[in-house]
Amino acid sequence: MKALQLEQPKTWKQIEIDEPDAPGPGEALVRIHRVGVCGTDLGGYLGKFPFFSYPRIPGHELGVEVLEVGPDVKNVQPGDRCSVEPYINCQKCYSCERGLTNCCEEHKTLGVMCDGGLTQRMILPARKLHLANNLTYEQSALVETLAIGCHAVDRAQVKEGETVLIIGAGPIGLSALEFVKVAGARPIVADLSQKRLDFVKTNMGVNDTILVAGDDSDIERLESLTDGRRADVVIDATGNNRSMAGALNMAAFGGRVVYVGITQSNLEFPHAPAMHRRELTLLASRNALSRDFARIIDLIEKGTINTDPWITHHAAFEEVADVFPTWVDPESGVIKAMIHVDG
């Protein structure tokens, strides 16, 4: 059975792996139809993503078909189309006991800490499959990206009428944008790329944007859009330590700052004038919860979330090694690339 492996950063290798065994209790055998590509995959390709190890079969944004289920599996059956929740949790640690399965102490994300879905068939825990029979396989693969933004907005407890600044208009920032809009809040999007800002204006209905200059003019622009108040909530989706530290200065008094991007660098910011004086709440957001997947599938089915603008690029399985380097370039216009595995 064919699979695509990142042997080391920037080195793809097509390999043959064994066919999976029959599913055991609580398991399902699935066929992979679509694999979405996100910043985690790009970072893994470049050797810059925390937690990524090599060699590794990537792929955690998956649209799959159930082929066979093991004993006692009740939530799915053969023929079902599903979205995959790729966060494998132990179900035993203190985090799992409290329902915080997204930050399990033994957490493993498919395609990052263990092999993922860039192959034809695989065994998965059936509890990680979410029915999506009314979605396409591409929409099913998109659900995980949307779940990241959903969880970040939930962490911030965004309220109707609040102003939310989203820093970074890549897929994770855009997923947060979807749920800021669902919450009835006012979004402002900031990014270094005018091309990305044009995209959110044209395709996602955002009126207010900030082309980041990296100096005091960014705050001045934000204040001009908020009558001097700045943002009730700031969601930083950049993974850039300078941006993340500076995000505190973009928050209003009593505001909340959510880090959904990841950096391996230390963050440094002044406590007294930024954090203390404004009495800010600082939050991390990691992965998503099971309930987020069912919610997103329902929102897509109802048309509340329009997936049409999201999927901008496609590649067949055999084309990945050749086209993947082009997707790393921010100016390529990639929002979400889909790999067609079918077979």
C-alpha positions in Angstrom: 0.0 0.0 0.0 1.4 3.4 -1.0 2.2 6.2 1.4 4.1 9.5 1.3 6.8 10.1 3.9 8.8 13.1 4.9 12.1 11.3 5.3 13.7 14.5 6.6 12.8 18.2 6.1 12.2 19.0 2.4 12.6 15.4 1.4 9.5 13.5 0.2 9.7 9.7 -0.4 7.0 7.4 -1.7 7.1 4.2 0.2 5.2 0.9 0.5 3.7 0.0 3.9 1.7 -3.0 5.0 -2.0 -3.1 4.7 -3.7 -2.5 8.0 -5.0 -5.4 10.0 -8.7 -5.9 10.6 -10.1 -3.3 13.1 -10.2 -4.4 16.7 -12.6 -3.4 19.5 -13.4 0.4 19.2 -11.6 0.7 15.9 -12.5 1.4 12.3 -10.7 0.8 9.0 -11.0 3.8 6.7 -10.1 4.7 3.2 -8.4 8.1 2.9 -10.0 10.3 0.1 -8.7 13.8 0.9 -5.9 15.2 2.9 -5.8 18.9 3.6 -2.5 20.8 3.9 -2.1 23.4 6.7 0.7 25.4 8.4 1.6 22.3 10.5 2.4 20.4 7.3 4.3 23.3 5.8 6.3 23.7 9.0 7.0 20.0 9.1 8.2 20.1 5.5 10.5 23.0 6.3 11.7 21.5 9.6 10.3 24.3 11.6 7.3 22.9 13.4 7.5 22.0 17.1 6.7 18.3 18.0 7.3 17.1 14.4 9.6 14.1 14.1 11.1 12.3 11.1 10.7 10.1 9.2 7.0 10.8 9.3 3.9 10.1 7.1 2.1 13.5 7.4 -1.6 14.1 7.1 -4.1 15.1 9.9 -6.8 16.9 8.0 -8.7 14.0 6.6 -11.9 13.2 4.7 -12.4 9.5 4.9 -14.8 6.6 4.1 -15.5 3.9 6.7 -14.7 0.4 5.2 -15.0 -1.8 8.2 -15.7 -1.5 12.0 -14.5 -3.5 14.9 -16.6 -5.1 17.6 -18.9 -2.8 19.7 -18.5 0.2 17.4 -21.8 2.0 17.2 -21.1 5.5 16.1 -20.2 4.7 12.5 -20.8 2.0 9.9 -19.3 0.9 6.6 -20.0 3.4 3.9 -20.1 6.4 6.2 -18.3 9.6 5.2 -16.4 11.1 8.1 -14.2 13.9 9.3 -11.3 12.8 11.5 -10.4 14.3 14.9 -6.7 13.6 14.7 -5.8 14.2 18.4 -5.1 10.8 19.9 -5.6 11.1 23.7 -4.9 8.5 26.4 -8.3 8.8 28.1 -6.6 8.2 31.5 -4.6 11.3 32.5 -5.8 14.3 34.6 -6.5 16.4 31.5 -8.6 13.6 29.9 -10.5 13.0 33.1 -11.5 16.7 33.0 -12.6 16.6 29.4 -9.5 18.5 28.2 -8.7 15.9 25.5 -7.1 18.5 23.3 -4.2 18.8 25.8 -3.9 15.2 26.9 -0.6 14.7 28.8 0.2 11.8 26.3 -1.2 13.6 23.3 -0.2 12.5 19.8 -1.5 14.3 16.6 -1.7 12.1 13.5 0.9 13.1 11.0 3.0 15.0 13.6 4.0 12.7 16.5 2.7 9.5 14.8 2.1 8.6 11.2 -0.9 10.2 9.5 -3.2 9.9 6.6 -1.0 10.4 3.5 -1.7 6.8 2.6 -4.6 4.8 1.2 -6.1 3.1 4.3 -5.6 3.1 8.0 -7.0 2.0 11.3 -8.4 4.8 13.6 -10.2 4.9 16.9 -13.8 5.0 15.9 -14.4 7.6 18.6 -12.3 10.0 16.5 -14.6 9.7 13.5 -17.3 12.3 13.1 -20.2 11.6 10.7 -20.3 14.0 7.7 -22.4 12.1 5.2 -23.8 15.4 3.9 -20.4 17.0 3.3 -18.0 16.3 0.4 -14.7 14.6 1.3 -13.0 18.0 0.8 -15.3 19.7 3.3 -14.8 16.8 5.7 -11.0 17.4 5.5 -11.5 21.1 6.1 -13.3 20.6 9.4 -10.1 20.1 11.5 -8.7 23.5 10.4 -12.0 25.2 11.3 -12.0 23.4 14.6 -8.7 25.1 15.6 -10.3 28.5 15.1 -13.5 27.5 16.8 -11.6 26.5 19.9 -9.5 29.7 19.9 -12.7 31.8 19.8 -14.3 29.7 22.5 -11.2 30.2 24.7 -11.6 34.0 24.3 -15.4 33.8 25.1 -16.0 36.2 22.2 -19.3 38.0 22.6 -21.7 39.6 20.2 -20.7 43.2 19.4 -17.1 42.9 20.6 -14.2 43.9 18.3 -11.8 41.1 17.6 -8.4 41.6 16.0 -7.1 38.5 14.2 -3.3 38.8 13.5 -2.3 36.5 10.7 -4.6 35.7 7.7 -3.4 32.2 7.0 -5.7 29.2 7.4 -5.7 29.3 11.2 -6.5 33.0 11.3 -9.2 32.5 8.8 -10.7 29.7 10.7 -10.9 32.0 13.8 -12.5 34.6 11.6 -15.3 32.2 10.7 -16.2 31.9 14.4 -15.8 35.5 15.2 -18.5 36.1 12.6 -20.7 33.3 13.9 -20.4 34.9 17.4 -21.7 38.2 16.0 -18.5 40.1 16.8 -16.7 42.6 14.6 -13.5 41.3 13.0 -10.4 43.2 12.1 -7.7 41.3 10.2 -4.0 42.1 10.2 -1.4 40.6 8.0 1.9 41.3 6.3 0.5 40.4 2.9 -1.8 42.7 1.1 -2.8 39.7 -1.1 -4.2 37.9 1.9 -6.0 41.0 3.1 -7.5 41.4 -0.3 -8.7 37.8 0.0 -10.5 38.4 3.3 -12.1 41.5 2.0 -13.3 40.0 -1.3 -14.1 36.4 -0.2 -14.9 36.6 3.5 -16.7 39.9 3.9 -14.2 41.7 6.2 -14.3 45.5 5.8 -11.5 46.4 8.2 -7.9 45.3 7.7 -4.4 46.4 8.7 -1.4 45.9 6.5 1.2 45.2 9.2 4.3 47.5 9.2 5.8 46.3 12.5 5.9 49.7 14.1 3.6 52.1 16.0 1.6 52.8 12.9 -0.1 49.4 13.4 -1.5 50.5 16.8 -2.5 53.9 15.3 -4.4 52.1 12.5 -6.2 49.9 15.0 -7.1 52.9 17.1 -8.5 54.7 14.1 -10.8 51.7 13.5 -11.9 51.4 17.2 -12.3 55.0 18.4 -9.1 54.7 20.3 -10.2 51.7 22.3 -8.1 49.0 20.5 -9.5 45.4 20.4 -11.6 43.6 23.1 -10.0 40.3 21.9 -6.8 39.7 20.1 -6.2 36.3 18.5 -2.6 35.9 17.3 -2.3 33.1 14.6 1.2 33.9 13.4 3.4 31.7 15.4 5.9 34.6 15.4 7.3 35.5 18.8 7.6 39.2 18.0 4.0 39.4 16.8 2.8 37.4 19.8 4.6 39.7 22.3 3.3 42.8 20.5 -0.3 41.5 20.5 -0.7 42.6 24.1 -0.3 46.2 23.0 -3.2 45.8 20.6 -5.7 44.8 23.3 -8.2 47.2 25.0 -8.2 47.7 28.8 -9.6 44.5 30.3 -9.1 42.7 27.0 -8.2 39.1 26.2 -5.3 37.8 24.2 -5.3 34.3 22.7 -2.2 32.6 21.3 -3.3 30.0 18.7 -0.1 30.1 16.8 3.0 28.2 18.1 6.5 29.4 18.6 9.6 27.7 20.0 11.1 31.1 21.0 10.7 32.8 24.3 8.2 35.7 24.6 9.2 38.9 26.2 6.8 41.8 26.9 6.6 44.6 29.5 4.4 43.6 32.4 3.6 46.9 34.0 2.5 49.1 31.0 1.0 46.3 28.9 -0.2 43.3 30.9 -0.8 44.8 34.4 -2.0 48.3 33.6 -4.6 47.0 31.1 -5.5 44.0 33.3 -5.3 41.6 30.3 -6.2 38.0 30.2 -3.6 35.9 28.3 -4.8 32.5 27.0 -3.2 29.6 25.0 -5.3 27.6 22.6 -4.3 24.1 21.6 -6.1 21.9 19.1 -9.8 21.5 19.6 -12.4 19.4 21.4 -14.6 16.7 20.1 -17.7 18.8 20.3 -16.2 21.3 18.0 -16.2 18.8 15.1 -19.9 18.1 15.3 -20.7 21.8 15.6 -18.7 22.6 12.5 -20.2 19.8 10.4 -23.6 21.2 11.4 -22.7 24.8 10.5 -21.4 23.7 7.1 -24.5 21.6 6.4 -26.7 24.6 7.2 -24.6 26.9 5.0 -23.7 29.1 8.0 -20.0 28.5 7.0 -19.4 28.7 3.3 -16.4 26.5 2.4 -16.3 27.6 -1.3 -13.5 30.3 -0.8 -11.3 28.0 1.3 -10.0 25.3 -1.1 -7.7 27.0 -3.6 -5.3 24.4 -4.7 -5.4 20.7 -5.6 -2.8 17.9 -6.2 -2.9 14.2 -7.0 -1.0 11.9 -4.6 1.7 11.4 -7.2 2.2 15.2 -7.7 2.8 16.1 -4.1 6.6 16.0 -4.0 6.8 18.3 -7.0 4.1 20.9 -6.1 4.6 21.0 -2.3 7.6 23.4 -2.4 5.4 26.0 -4.2 2.8 25.9 -1.5 5.4 27.1 1.1 5.6 30.5 -0.7 3.0 32.9 0.9 2.6 34.6 -2.4 1.4 31.4 -4.1 -2.1 32.3 -2.9 -2.6 29.0 -1.2 -5.4 29.1 1.5 -6.1 25.4 1.6 -4.6 22.8 -0.7 -6.2 19.4 -1.0 -4.4 16.2 -1.8 -6.5 13.6 -3.7 -5.6 10.1 -2.4 -8.5 8.0 -3.7 -7.5 4.5 -4.5 
